[in-house]
C-alpha cells in the first residue's frame, strides 16, 4: 500500500468533501452547503488521499484568525472539522494531517494553530500532538425573574456593529480570538439557519450584543458581549424566544470555580510575551 498523499484541496474536491462531511458528521444538507458556499477555500483545506488520484479520505479546514493582546497581534489558523472516512480510520491519517499543519504553518510564518476538541477525551489526543489548553469556560444558567425594569430594545446586530462591539468588549482580554468580517458574516448566516439571532442592545447607555440560539427549552447564548451579567436584557431575550432559561458559556481562568478546558493552541513562536487582563476568549468557533 502506498503512503498517504497530503496536500491542499483543489476546487474539484468540493463534492467529495461534502460527502465526507455528511458521512462523518451527519449534518443536514443545508448546513453543509452553507459552509462550502461561504467558508470553503481549497488552499485552506488540507486533505489526505490513499493514492494520488483518490478522493480525500481525511480532511481538516484552516480558518484564518488573529489572536490579540493589549500590545501584540498574532496571525494563525483555527483547525476545524477534522474528519476521517470510517473506512480509512486507524491508519494515522488525522495525525499525519496535523503534523503537516504544524510544518506548513510554521514555514508560512504563522504564529499558532488553535482548535476545540469535540469531546473531553480528545484533549489528551491533541495534547500529545503538541496542543495545550489555553482557553477555559464556565457555564452559567439564568432564569430571569419578574422585575420592573425598562424593557431593553433588542435588534439584529449589523456586521460593522458586531465587529466594533467585539473589539470593545474583549479588547482587554489577555488573549482575544478576533474573527474578520467574512467569518462574522458566516456566523450571522449560520445563526439564522439554526433559528437564532445575533441581537444588539443598549443598557444604561452601554452597548452590547448576544449571539442567541434556541435549543429545546433553553436559549443558548453562544457569546455574551457586555461588561456584566444583565438581568433586564436576559429577561428581554427570554421573552423574545419564549423560553424561561438561558445558558451562557463565559470565558474563565483555569483556577476559577466551574472552569473547564475549552480550546487548545499550539504556538510556533520561539518566545511569546504573556500579559495580564481579563480571561482569554476564543468564541464563535463553529464548534
Secondary structure, DSSP 8 states (H G I E B T S, - for coil): ----EEEE--GGGHHHHHHHHHHHH---HHHHHHHHHHT--GGGEEEEESSTTS--SEEEEEEEEEEE-SS-EEEEEEEEEEEE-GGGTTSSHHHHHHHHHHHHHHHTT--EEEE--SSTTHHHHHHTTT-EEEEEEEEEEE------------EE--HHHHHHHHHHHHTTBSSEEE--HHHHHHHHHHHHHTT-EEEEEEETTEEEEEEEEEETTEEEEEEEESSS--HHHHHHHHHHHT-SEEEEEEEE-TTSTT-EEEEEEEE--S------SB--B------
